[in-house]
Amino acid sequence: MKEIFLIICLFLLVAMGPSSPGNTSGRSISPIDSDSIVNSRAPDFTLKDVNGKTVTLSSFRGKVVLLNFWATWCPPCRAEMPALNRLYRESRHRGLEIIAVSTDRSIDHIKDFLEKNRVDFLMLFDEDRGAAKQYRVFSMPTTFLIDRNGMVVEKFYGEYDWTEPETKGKIEKLL
């Protein structure tokens, strides 16, 4: 399974070339380059939620944030939403925030998804993919674990079971 994921990522990387969403330097991005965000301050951004309310990432300083970049057209993204929702319901009272940033082309796609799927955490719309570029996101889903001080602690590529003990343990250590 991991091999297939890596092949798909490599294909996407080559297909997107220098104009990939995470590329800020004008040169081709690689998965290794995109990991440089780990152990650095989380880039701040301001986006709108599905109701049009403006939300700024830095306003969550003091909380542990799981920042998930996803899209409705992405099957693994949709598949991990229930586990993210369970994690949020179990841990929000201890200071966990989950922020899902959709890179869909239309907010209507997100609203359609939310009509059919229960999501209790914050859902933002990255219309121009500016936040995805800041975070050097080159595949979906990509999730960042951000500590209470606003530092990126870890980056997760692909679909995860966020309630699985090892993965959940990484989050629990920060709460």
URUR-V23753 format. One line per field, one symbol per residue. psi: psi as a letter, one per 30 degrees, with the letter a starting at -180 (. if undefined). Layout:
psi=???
This chain:
psi=eeeeeeeeeeeeeeefafglegjffflkkleeeffffkglkkkllklkafggkkkkeffgkflkkjjjkllffjeeeeefeeeeeeeeeffefggkkkjkjkglfkfeeeeeefffkkjflkjljieggeeeeeghkflklkkkkklfggkjelkkkakljffkeeeeeeeeff.
